[in-house]
Amino acid sequence: MNDKAKRVKYLRALEKAANRFALALKKEDFSDSIFASSIEQNLKLLNKCEPVYLDSTYSKELENFVNLCCFSQLDRFELISKFNTLEKIKKQNQYKKTKHKNQLYDNLFS
């Protein structure tokens, strides 16, 4: 398997784990035992793929969030806020195309 395929597989596994953690954290009937079983399932998923070097800010923060969920003793609300900042970073990288770009220039020069 080449490097790009390994990277994509690792990123998909990280995103899947992060989304599972977020769903477990945001449930109304949150319990530590259910979250612990979620950690075990996600660790099995992550152990299947080989970790690779990540260079973008989003992917680094994604990896940090998953590691925090798995290996730290932060409480539920701190983890939710970390996930929310992760989502902010993800949305910053997306952009909207201006629909009528030519009209903008026409208004400036007329």
C-alpha positions in Angstrom: 0.0 0.0 0.0 1.4 3.4 -0.9 1.8 6.4 1.4 -1.2 8.2 0.2 -3.6 5.3 0.7 -2.2 4.7 4.2 -2.7 8.4 5.0 -6.3 8.4 3.7 -7.1 5.2 5.6 -5.7 6.7 8.8 -7.6 10.0 8.4 -10.8 8.2 7.8 -10.4 6.0 10.8 -9.6 9.1 12.9 -12.7 11.0 11.6 -14.9 7.9 12.3 -13.5 7.6 15.8 -13.9 11.3 16.5 -17.5 11.3 15.3 -18.3 8.3 17.4 -16.8 10.0 20.5 -18.8 13.1 19.8 -22.0 11.2 19.5 -21.3 9.4 22.7 -20.4 12.6 24.5 -23.5 14.5 23.4 -26.0 11.9 24.4 -28.5 13.0 27.1 -28.0 9.7 29.0 -24.2 9.8 29.0 -22.5 7.2 31.2 -18.8 6.5 31.8 -19.2 2.8 31.1 -20.7 3.3 27.7 -18.0 5.8 26.9 -15.3 3.3 28.0 -16.8 0.7 25.7 -16.7 3.3 22.9 -13.1 3.9 23.6 -12.3 0.2 23.3 -14.2 -0.1 20.0 -12.4 2.9 18.6 -9.0 1.7 19.7 -9.6 -1.6 17.8 -10.5 0.4 14.7 -7.4 2.6 15.0 -5.1 -0.3 15.7 -6.1 -1.8 12.3 -4.5 1.0 10.4 -0.9 2.3 10.6 -0.3 5.8 12.0 1.2 8.2 9.6 2.6 11.7 9.8 -0.1 14.4 9.5 0.8 17.9 8.4 -2.4 19.9 8.2 -3.7 21.7 11.3 -7.1 20.0 11.1 -5.6 16.5 10.9 -3.2 17.2 13.7 -6.1 18.5 15.9 -8.2 15.5 14.9 -5.5 13.2 16.1 -5.0 15.1 19.3 -8.8 15.0 20.0 -8.9 11.2 19.5 -5.9 10.8 21.8 -7.5 13.0 24.4 -10.7 10.9 24.3 -8.8 7.7 24.6 -6.0 8.4 27.0 -6.8 11.5 29.1 -9.0 11.9 32.1 -10.8 15.1 30.9 -14.4 15.4 31.8 -17.3 15.3 29.3 -17.7 19.1 28.8 -14.0 19.7 28.2 -14.1 17.0 25.5 -17.2 18.5 23.9 -15.5 21.9 23.8 -12.4 20.3 22.2 -14.7 18.7 19.6 -16.4 22.0 18.9 -13.0 23.7 18.3 -12.1 20.9 16.0 -15.3 21.5 14.0 -14.4 25.2 13.8 -11.0 24.4 12.3 -12.7 22.0 9.8 -15.2 24.7 8.7 -12.5 27.3 8.4 -10.8 25.3 5.6 -14.0 25.3 3.6 -14.9 28.3 1.7 -17.8 29.7 -0.3 -17.4 30.7 -3.9 -18.8 34.1 -4.7 -21.7 33.6 -7.1 -21.5 36.8 -9.1 -17.9 37.7 -9.0 -18.0 39.6 -12.3 -20.8 41.9 -11.1 -18.7 42.9 -8.1 -16.0 44.2 -10.5 -18.6 45.9 -12.7 -19.9 47.8 -9.7 -16.5 49.0 -8.7 -15.5 50.4 -12.0 -18.8 52.0 -13.0 
